[in-house]
């Protein structure tokens, strides 16, 4: 039986305040099964990146429910949410977000160390080797190419063995060929580990590699790729 790993119900979020407020997510409903590779697409300002941040546990809803891997996130304290995110969700950003004065090995190992993982540096070494950086362990981000930095970020995201991998425009800062290599790496690791992957991208060809595409416009899911009505109305 297929397991639903992400559930979003009547998710609503407004950012900013007063005249500057923007209703970013409007009563969204979504289900994602374990092991799916889901691409989120839509025009700039449509709410897709905010949706991703909600799914990553980095942005809180104003109202509605979000459940990931059996845990209701909307009820958690900040500390509990951070702990859950560290154990269950891997995140890859467009801009890498590596710590400049730490080596590749340290960038991957230190978050594991802070989470009290056993043998964090051995895990980091293994993950960096798995993404093709076994010879670059002791290089700093400034000594690595953009593609290599993104590989470090991917190793860091994979190191806790997360159930869900979140990727926000992971090829956006890379040239075409390097971007293709990074995409190949993401999809191969997702398939190899049976993870759920949620990918936001402007690249239609990259989104097409996902098993399912979700289309977002003006803060609403207009097509969830599952054949169900795109915008649902809660029963009363």
Backbone as CSV, one residue per row, in Angstrom:
resi,resn,N_x,N_y,N_z,CA_x,CA_y,CA_z,C_x,C_y,C_z
1,UNK,0.841,-1.196,0.000,0.000,0.000,0.000,0.880,1.251,0.000
2,UNK,0.510,2.217,-0.825,1.264,3.462,-0.908,1.031,4.310,0.332
3,UNK,2.096,4.855,0.874,2.016,5.688,2.068,2.031,7.156,1.686
4,UNK,1.090,7.924,2.229,1.104,9.380,2.045,2.073,9.968,3.050
5,UNK,3.091,10.667,2.545,4.120,11.186,3.442,3.961,12.675,3.718
6,UNK,3.273,13.394,2.817,3.011,14.820,3.019,1.523,15.085,2.827
7,UNK,0.912,15.727,3.799,-0.495,16.116,3.715,-0.621,17.591,4.059
8,UNK,-1.259,18.321,3.168,-1.503,19.752,3.374,-3.003,19.965,3.285
9,UNK,-3.586,20.615,4.285,-5.026,20.821,4.318,-5.353,22.282,4.632
10,UNK,-6.048,22.931,3.689,-6.512,24.301,3.855,-5.384,25.213,4.342
11,UNK,-4.224,25.051,3.716,-3.038,25.821,4.117,-3.144,27.265,3.654
12,UNK,-3.022,28.179,4.592,-3.203,29.602,4.311,-2.056,30.392,4.929
13,UNK,-1.513,31.333,4.149,-0.398,32.125,4.661,-0.383,33.504,4.016
14,UNK,-0.297,34.528,4.857,-0.126,35.909,4.407,1.203,36.419,4.935
15,UNK,1.996,37.033,4.067,3.284,37.606,4.471,3.201,39.126,4.439
16,UNK,3.948,39.760,5.314,3.890,41.215,5.414,2.734,41.644,6.290
17,UNK,2.540,42.945,6.416,1.463,43.445,7.263,0.834,44.686,6.649
18,UNK,-0.393,44.948,7.074,-1.154,46.132,6.632,-1.166,46.224,5.107
19,UNK,-0.847,47.409,4.572,-0.926,47.628,3.128,0.099,46.812,2.356
20,UNK,1.163,46.368,3.048,2.221,45.613,2.380,1.992,44.106,2.429
21,UNK,0.873,43.680,3.009,0.629,42.240,3.145,0.283,41.611,1.803
22,UNK,0.719,40.352,1.645,0.446,39.586,0.429,-0.090,38.223,0.845
23,UNK,-1.251,37.872,0.306,-1.857,36.565,0.572,-1.153,35.550,-0.323
24,UNK,-0.129,34.871,0.209,0.784,34.071,-0.608,0.233,32.680,-0.900
25,UNK,-0.325,32.025,0.112,-0.927,30.707,-0.065,-2.396,30.792,0.316
26,UNK,-3.257,30.262,-0.559,-4.694,30.408,-0.380,-5.380,29.053,-0.294
27,UNK,-5.621,28.614,0.916,-6.378,27.391,1.170,-5.916,26.224,0.303
28,UNK,-4.627,25.903,0.407,-4.058,24.828,-0.408,-4.319,23.454,0.183
29,UNK,-4.603,22.502,-0.694,-4.729,21.087,-0.342,-3.723,20.305,-1.186
30,UNK,-3.022,19.363,-0.551,-2.044,18.579,-1.297,-1.725,17.284,-0.561
31,UNK,-1.579,16.198,-1.321,-1.088,14.929,-0.796,0.076,14.480,-1.668
32,UNK,1.152,14.024,-1.026,2.307,13.495,-1.740,2.627,12.127,-1.166
33,UNK,2.803,11.145,-2.037,3.106,9.791,-1.600,4.604,9.606,-1.370
34,UNK,4.956,8.690,-0.491,6.345,8.356,-0.240,6.995,7.870,-1.530
35,UNK,8.203,8.368,-1.795,8.949,7.932,-2.957,8.681,8.716,-4.224
36,UNK,7.717,9.637,-4.191,7.435,10.441,-5.378,8.514,11.502,-5.598
37,UNK,8.740,11.838,-6.870,9.533,13.004,-7.240,8.551,14.010,-7.819
38,UNK,8.350,15.109,-7.107,7.315,16.077,-7.467,7.952,17.409,-7.844
39,UNK,7.616,17.912,-9.017,8.085,19.218,-9.445,7.013,20.265,-9.225
40,UNK,7.384,21.390,-8.609,6.456,22.502,-8.408,6.831,23.610,-9.382
41,UNK,5.911,23.980,-10.247,6.187,24.981,-11.275,5.131,26.080,-11.219
42,UNK,5.485,27.234,-11.764,4.562,28.361,-11.795,5.340,29.634,-12.034
43,UNK,4.665,30.708,-12.401,5.345,31.976,-12.667,5.927,32.581,-11.391
44,UNK,6.845,33.522,-11.564,7.411,34.231,-10.411,6.292,34.896,-9.612
45,UNK,6.372,34.792,-8.298,5.354,35.381,-7.439,4.110,34.536,-7.270
46,UNK,4.137,33.316,-7.791,2.939,32.466,-7.720,2.757,31.811,-6.361
47,UNK,3.828,31.775,-5.561,3.757,31.150,-4.241,4.472,29.820,-4.157
48,UNK,5.119,29.387,-5.254,5.723,28.052,-5.247,6.893,27.932,-4.270
49,UNK,7.745,28.970,-4.191,8.866,28.901,-3.255,8.391,28.991,-1.810
50,UNK,7.340,29.780,-1.570,6.771,29.843,-0.213,6.164,28.500,0.166
51,UNK,5.493,27.858,-0.776,4.961,26.516,-0.530,6.094,25.568,-0.156
52,UNK,7.210,25.678,-0.867,8.350,24.819,-0.566,8.872,25.083,0.840
53,UNK,8.937,26.346,1.245,9.416,26.677,2.583,8.481,26.139,3.667
54,UNK,7.188,26.132,3.376,6.224,25.536,4.312,6.470,24.036,4.421
55,UNK,6.667,23.383,3.269,6.907,21.941,3.269,8.236,21.588,3.928
56,UNK,9.183,22.537,3.889,10.483,22.316,4.520,10.458,22.620,6.015
57,UNK,9.342,23.135,6.519,9.264,23.492,7.926,9.994,24.774,8.254
58,UNK,10.237,25.622,7.238,10.942,26.885,7.440,10.001,28.083,7.475
59,UNK,8.756,27.859,7.163,7.738,28.911,7.201,6.485,28.327,7.828
60,UNK,5.898,29.049,8.770,4.707,28.554,9.459,3.435,29.077,8.797
61,UNK,2.426,28.232,8.757,1.131,28.630,8.222,0.415,29.557,9.197
62,UNK,-0.439,30.430,8.649,-1.355,31.196,9.501,-2.479,30.298,9.990
63,UNK,-2.931,29.426,9.100,-3.982,28.472,9.451,-3.887,27.281,8.514
64,UNK,-4.560,26.206,8.899,-4.504,24.985,8.120,-3.604,23.956,8.782
65,UNK,-3.414,22.831,8.111,-2.659,21.724,8.679,-1.588,21.241,7.709
66,UNK,-0.451,20.853,8.274,0.594,20.198,7.490,1.133,19.029,8.301
67,UNK,1.127,17.855,7.674,1.625,16.632,8.309,2.689,16.041,7.390
68,UNK,3.868,15.781,7.939,4.961,15.177,7.181,5.474,13.955,7.934
69,UNK,5.502,12.838,7.231,5.994,11.582,7.804,5.318,11.277,9.140
70,UNK,4.021,11.560,9.199,3.223,11.234,10.384,3.238,12.275,11.485
71,UNK,3.977,13.371,11.304,4.083,14.405,12.336,3.380,15.684,11.899
72,UNK,2.455,16.163,12.730,1.785,17.436,12.456,2.734,18.574,12.804
73,UNK,3.179,19.330,11.791,4.165,20.381,12.027,3.550,21.635,12.626
74,UNK,2.281,21.898,12.329,1.669,23.141,12.774,1.493,23.193,14.287
75,UNK,1.650,22.055,14.968,1.490,22.027,16.422,2.817,22.060,17.173
76,UNK,3.937,22.054,16.460,5.233,21.928,17.111,5.789,23.276,17.572
77,UNK,6.545,23.245,18.660,7.293,24.426,19.086,8.441,24.635,18.111
78,UNK,9.092,25.793,18.180,10.212,26.071,17.281,11.337,25.062,17.460
79,UNK,11.650,24.715,18.710,12.723,23.753,18.968,12.360,22.372,18.435
80,UNK,11.122,21.952,18.677,10.691,20.638,18.204,10.640,20.584,16.682
81,UNK,10.242,21.704,16.069,10.195,21.771,14.618,11.606,21.674,14.035
82,UNK,12.558,22.372,14.635,13.947,22.321,14.165,14.507,20.905,14.297
83,UNK,14.179,20.245,15.392,14.641,18.871,15.607,14.038,17.931,14.567
84,UNK,12.740,18.078,14.321,12.070,17.233,13.324,12.666,17.470,11.941
85,UNK,12.861,18.730,11.591,13.416,19.077,10.281,14.806,18.475,10.102
86,UNK,15.627,18.545,11.144,16.982,18.016,11.058,17.035,16.524,10.828
87,UNK,16.026,15.809,11.317,16.016,14.354,11.195,15.262,13.845,9.971
88,UNK,14.339,14.645,9.447,13.420,14.132,8.429,13.464,14.834,7.070
89,UNK,14.021,16.046,7.019,13.948,16.843,5.797,15.333,17.333,5.401
90,UNK,15.756,16.980,4.199,16.999,17.504,3.642,16.662,18.652,2.704
91,UNK,17.467,19.720,2.730,17.156,20.911,1.937,18.365,21.313,1.098
92,UNK,18.123,21.536,-0.194,19.148,22.021,-1.116,18.671,23.353,-1.680
93,UNK,19.464,24.408,-1.495,19.090,25.738,-1.955,19.809,26.085,-3.256
94,UNK,19.285,27.069,-3.948,19.910,27.553,-5.178,21.313,28.106,-4.908
95,UNK,21.469,28.792,-3.782,22.718,29.504,-3.506,23.678,28.747,-2.589
96,UNK,23.482,27.434,-2.460,24.389,26.523,-1.749,24.350,26.685,-0.233
97,UNK,24.501,27.928,0.284,24.478,28.199,1.722,25.510,27.375,2.496
98,UNK,26.725,27.339,1.968,27.821,26.695,2.685,28.516,27.718,3.583
99,UNK,29.150,27.247,4.636,29.881,28.125,5.554,31.298,28.281,5.020
100,UNK,31.678,29.521,4.706,32.909,29.799,3.957,34.177,29.347,4.671
101,UNK,34.200,29.434,6.001,35.426,29.096,6.728,35.439,27.658,7.224
102,UNK,34.564,26.824,6.659,34.564,25.395,6.952,34.858,24.607,5.685
103,UNK,35.595,23.521,5.827,35.870,22.650,4.685,34.591,21.940,4.252
104,UNK,34.662,21.298,3.092,33.518,20.513,2.617,33.124,19.488,3.672
105,UNK,34.113,18.813,4.246,33.839,17.789,5.260,33.148,18.396,6.471
106,UNK,33.638,19.544,6.920,33.039,20.190,8.086,31.635,20.700,7.789
107,UNK,31.403,21.222,6.586,30.070,21.704,6.218,29.028,20.598,6.303
108,UNK,29.423,19.383,5.986,28.486,18.257,6.047,28.413,17.670,7.452
109,UNK,29.566,17.619,8.140,29.617,16.937,9.437,29.068,17.749,10.597
110,UNK,29.307,19.064,10.584,28.935,19.873,11.755,27.435,19.837,12.051
111,UNK,26.543,19.961,11.053,25.109,19.824,11.384,24.766,18.473,11.997
112,UNK,25.446,17.415,11.550,25.230,16.091,12.136,25.725,16.059,13.578
113,UNK,26.864,16.698,13.807,27.442,16.762,15.147,26.512,17.498,16.094
114,UNK,25.945,18.610,15.619,25.019,19.386,16.443,23.744,18.604,16.757
115,UNK,23.384,17.675,15.853,22.196,16.840,16.057,22.521,15.564,16.830
116,UNK,23.760,15.492,17.350,24.202,14.346,18.156,24.205,13.039,17.383
117,UNK,24.491,13.106,16.078,24.597,11.890,15.283,25.870,11.142,15.652
118,UNK,25.815,9.837,15.512,26.990,9.023,15.787,27.930,9.066,14.580
119,UNK,29.224,9.251,14.832,30.257,9.282,13.784,29.951,10.299,12.677
120,UNK,29.708,11.566,13.015,29.318,12.547,12.000,30.348,12.738,10.888
121,UNK,31.638,12.699,11.220,32.650,12.929,10.190,32.783,11.729,9.252
122,UNK,32.537,10.551,9.768,32.551,9.371,8.899,31.351,9.386,7.960
123,UNK,30.195,9.789,8.475,29.006,9.918,7.615,29.266,10.969,6.544
124,UNK,29.848,12.099,6.945,30.126,13.175,5.997,31.107,12.718,4.924
125,UNK,32.125,11.999,5.324,33.109,11.490,4.369,32.435,10.560,3.347
126,UNK,31.580,9.694,3.864,30.874,8.747,2.988,29.958,9.467,2.002
127,UNK,29.221,10.459,2.492,28.277,11.168,1.627,29.004,12.004,0.572
128,UNK,30.097,12.642,0.951,30.858,13.428,-0.014,31.486,12.529,-1.083
129,UNK,31.936,11.377,-0.674,32.471,10.419,-1.645,31.372,9.965,-2.597
130,UNK,30.165,9.774,-2.067,29.042,9.305,-2.877,28.611,10.321,-3.926
131,UNK,28.893,11.606,-3.686,28.535,12.632,-4.685,29.742,13.045,-5.520
132,UNK,30.823,12.256,-5.439,31.978,12.489,-6.301,33.011,13.448,-5.782
133,UNK,33.015,13.698,-4.468,33.960,14.674,-3.903,34.919,14.042,-2.899
134,UNK,35.206,12.774,-3.085,36.100,12.077,-2.160,37.496,12.673,-2.097
135,UNK,37.897,13.370,-3.167,39.222,13.980,-3.201,39.197,15.459,-2.820
136,UNK,38.024,15.955,-2.430,37.883,17.392,-2.147,37.405,17.647,-0.710
137,UNK,37.579,16.675,0.144,37.040,16.767,1.501,37.538,17.979,2.277
138,UNK,38.785,18.339,2.068,39.406,19.377,2.898,39.539,20.714,2.167
139,UNK,38.798,20.856,1.087,38.755,22.129,0.359,37.645,23.012,0.943
140,UNK,37.892,24.304,0.926,36.896,25.272,1.381,35.991,25.657,0.206
141,UNK,34.772,26.163,0.493,33.858,26.526,-0.588,34.484,27.418,-1.648
142,UNK,35.324,28.369,-1.239,35.956,29.270,-2.189,36.934,28.579,-3.125
143,UNK,37.337,27.361,-2.773,38.253,26.588,-3.608,37.510,25.597,-4.510
144,UNK,36.186,25.616,-4.449,35.360,24.680,-5.214,34.571,25.417,-6.287
145,UNK,34.299,24.742,-7.382,33.443,25.306,-8.423,31.998,25.345,-7.930
146,UNK,31.132,26.033,-8.687,29.718,26.080,-8.305,29.098,24.701,-8.248
147,UNK,29.407,23.870,-9.225,28.864,22.516,-9.228,29.348,21.706,-8.049
148,UNK,30.629,21.881,-7.689,31.166,21.160,-6.532,30.524,21.653,-5.241
149,UNK,30.300,22.953,-5.139,29.634,23.481,-3.944,28.226,22.911,-3.811
150,UNK,27.526,22.785,-4.941,26.178,22.225,-4.873,26.233,20.745,-4.494
151,UNK,27.270,20.042,-4.906,27.434,18.645,-4.498,27.645,18.543,-2.981
152,UNK,28.409,19.485,-2.429,28.567,19.521,-0.966,27.210,19.740,-0.301
153,UNK,26.432,20.674,-0.847,25.105,20.961,-0.287,24.198,19.736,-0.371
154,UNK,24.302,18.989,-1.463,23.498,17.776,-1.609,23.945,16.726,-0.593
155,UNK,25.258,16.565,-0.426,25.760,15.619,0.572,25.276,15.987,1.966
156,UNK,25.284,17.285,2.270,24.800,17.755,3.581,23.318,17.435,3.763
157,UNK,22.527,17.620,2.695,21.095,17.343,2.769,20.814,15.853,2.934
158,UNK,21.648,15.009,2.314,21.428,13.564,2.348,21.978,12.899,3.607
159,UNK,22.903,13.556,4.271,23.626,12.937,5.381,22.738,12.395,6.507
160,UNK,21.639,13.076,6.884,20.788,12.526,7.959,19.839,11.420,7.489
161,UNK,19.949,11.016,6.200,19.022,10.038,5.602,17.574,10.503,5.748
162,UNK,17.255,11.675,5.203,15.909,12.232,5.378,14.859,11.465,4.586
163,UNK,13.622,11.527,5.059,12.511,10.924,4.328,12.112,11.789,3.140
164,UNK,12.338,13.110,3.274,11.931,14.061,2.239,13.124,14.948,1.877
165,UNK,13.381,15.080,0.577,14.417,15.979,0.083,13.738,17.148,-0.611
166,UNK,14.042,18.369,-0.145,13.476,19.595,-0.692,14.561,20.306,-1.491
167,UNK,14.262,20.676,-2.737,15.257,21.358,-3.575,14.633,22.601,-4.198
168,UNK,15.223,23.760,-3.903,14.706,25.036,-4.402,15.628,25.559,-5.502
169,UNK,15.202,25.435,-6.746,15.984,25.871,-7.906,17.434,25.374,-7.803
170,UNK,17.650,24.068,-7.643,19.004,23.557,-7.367,19.998,23.749,-8.495
171,UNK,19.523,24.005,-9.725,20.429,24.225,-10.853,20.445,25.685,-11.297
172,UNK,19.766,26.547,-10.566,19.568,27.929,-10.998,20.833,28.748,-11.121
173,UNK,21.871,28.428,-10.329,23.118,29.201,-10.363,24.220,28.517,-11.157
174,UNK,23.844,27.506,-11.958,24.848,26.700,-12.646,24.687,26.792,-14.155
175,UNK,25.781,26.564,-14.870,25.682,26.520,-16.323,24.927,25.267,-16.755
176,UNK,24.560,25.202,-18.019,23.671,24.146,-18.501,24.221,22.753,-18.237
177,UNK,25.471,22.512,-18.573,26.041,21.178,-18.422,26.193,20.797,-16.952
178,UNK,26.677,21.735,-16.133,26.805,21.449,-14.698,25.432,21.242,-14.076
179,UNK,24.460,22.041,-14.505,23.095,21.874,-14.009,22.541,20.503,-14.332
180,UNK,22.833,20.014,-15.529,22.372,18.673,-15.919,22.999,17.614,-15.026
181,UNK,24.288,17.770,-14.730,24.973,16.802,-13.873,24.381,16.798,-12.457
182,UNK,24.083,17.991,-11.946,23.491,18.092,-10.608,22.087,17.483,-10.600
183,UNK,21.312,17.737,-11.653,19.981,17.139,-11.758,20.077,15.620,-11.805
184,UNK,21.015,15.111,-12.596,21.220,13.657,-12.670,21.537,13.088,-11.289
185,UNK,22.387,13.806,-10.551,22.771,13.355,-9.210,21.558,13.329,-8.280
186,UNK,20.762,14.391,-8.296,19.582,14.451,-7.429,18.610,13.311,-7.721
187,UNK,18.311,13.103,-8.996,17.347,12.069,-9.342,17.893,10.668,-9.071
188,UNK,19.186,10.470,-9.265,19.748,9.148,-8.995,19.729,8.845,-7.501
189,UNK,20.049,9.843,-6.665,20.027,9.635,-5.216,18.599,9.443,-4.704
190,UNK,17.664,10.189,-5.290,16.257,10.034,-4.897,15.766,8.622,-5.178
191,UNK,16.105,8.114,-6.362,15.675,6.763,-6.731,16.405,5.702,-5.916
192,UNK,17.692,5.900,-5.730,18.528,4.944,-4.995,18.056,4.773,-3.558
193,UNK,17.627,5.869,-2.935,17.269,5.833,-1.514,15.770,5.771,-1.275
194,UNK,14.991,5.862,-2.355,13.540,5.788,-2.199,12.946,6.974,-1.479
195,UNK,13.637,8.114,-1.533,13.149,9.315,-0.854,12.030,9.972,-1.647
196,UNK,11.259,10.770,-0.955,10.352,11.709,-1.608,11.154,12.964,-1.923
197,UNK,11.021,13.478,-3.141,11.720,14.704,-3.503,10.728,15.742,-4.003
198,UNK,10.808,16.937,-3.434,9.979,18.065,-3.851,10.911,19.113,-4.448
199,UNK,10.679,19.438,-5.702,11.597,20.283,-6.458,10.867,21.495,-7.027
200,UNK,11.330,22.700,-6.679,10.821,23.917,-7.308,11.794,24.334,-8.398
201,UNK,11.281,24.604,-9.593,12.152,24.995,-10.689,11.396,25.805,-11.735
202,UNK,12.142,26.701,-12.406,11.612,27.397,-13.572,11.906,26.601,-14.848
203,UNK,12.751,25.577,-14.703,13.188,24.785,-15.848,12.157,23.698,-16.152
204,UNK,11.394,23.878,-17.221,10.330,22.939,-17.565,10.885,21.551,-17.857
205,UNK,12.069,21.484,-18.501,12.656,20.181,-18.809,13.064,19.442,-17.540
206,UNK,13.493,20.177,-16.524,13.839,19.558,-15.246,12.583,19.071,-14.541
207,UNK,11.552,19.896,-14.527,10.287,19.494,-13.906,9.705,18.252,-14.589
208,UNK,9.919,18.152,-15.904,9.368,17.023,-16.667,10.006,15.703,-16.263
209,UNK,11.157,15.746,-15.625,11.808,14.518,-15.160,11.152,13.962,-13.899
210,UNK,10.351,14.780,-13.241,9.645,14.334,-12.036,8.490,13.411,-12.421
211,UNK,8.096,12.564,-11.497,6.978,11.658,-11.748,5.643,12.391,-11.738
212,UNK,5.653,13.617,-11.222,4.417,14.388,-11.102,4.752,15.873,-11.036
213,UNK,3.915,16.698,-11.644,4.109,18.139,-11.599,2.905,18.821,-10.955
214,UNK,3.205,19.776,-10.080,2.181,20.576,-9.422,2.311,21.999,-9.948
215,UNK,1.217,22.556,-10.431,1.242,23.912,-10.992,0.572,24.879,-10.019
216,UNK,1.298,25.957,-9.736,0.840,26.959,-8.771,0.669,28.288,-9.484
217,UNK,-0.414,28.983,-9.175,-0.641,30.312,-9.719,-1.414,31.143,-8.709
218,UNK,-0.930,32.361,-8.468,-1.606,33.306,-7.563,-1.956,32.687,-6.217
219,UNK,-1.024,31.887,-5.678,-1.213,31.333,-4.345,-2.109,30.117,-4.273
220,UNK,-2.484,29.557,-5.426,-3.357,28.382,-5.450,-2.728,27.282,-6.295
221,UNK,-2.993,26.043,-5.911,-2.599,24.911,-6.745,-3.684,24.748,-7.796
222,UNK,-3.330,25.001,-9.046,-4.322,24.906,-10.119,-4.313,23.526,-10.775
223,UNK,-3.246,22.757,-10.548,-3.179,21.389,-11.054,-2.222,20.626,-10.157
224,UNK,-2.712,19.599,-9.456,-1.841,18.860,-8.544,-1.220,17.626,-9.196
225,UNK,-1.493,17.439,-10.495,-0.882,16.343,-11.225,-1.421,14.986,-10.879
226,UNK,-2.459,14.942,-10.050,-3.000,13.655,-9.617,-4.378,13.380,-10.181
227,UNK,-4.877,14.275,-11.014,-6.185,14.063,-11.631,-7.358,14.475,-10.767
228,UNK,-7.058,15.007,-9.555,-8.123,15.461,-8.657,-8.419,16.927,-8.946
229,UNK,-9.542,17.452,-8.486,-9.800,18.881,-8.644,-8.659,19.696,-8.042
230,UNK,-8.235,20.726,-8.760,-7.058,21.474,-8.334,-7.330,22.306,-7.096
231,UNK,-8.467,22.971,-7.024,-8.796,23.815,-5.883,-9.995,23.201,-5.192
232,UNK,-9.807,22.794,-3.938,-10.863,22.124,-3.210,-11.533,23.073,-2.229
233,UNK,-12.758,22.772,-1.919,-13.514,23.572,-0.959,-13.809,22.698,0.242
234,UNK,-13.460,23.183,1.426,-13.699,22.406,2.620,-15.190,22.227,2.867
235,UNK,-15.551,21.037,3.358,-16.954,20.780,3.665,-17.347,21.538,4.923
236,UNK,-18.632,21.844,5.037,-19.101,22.586,6.208,-20.125,21.752,6.960
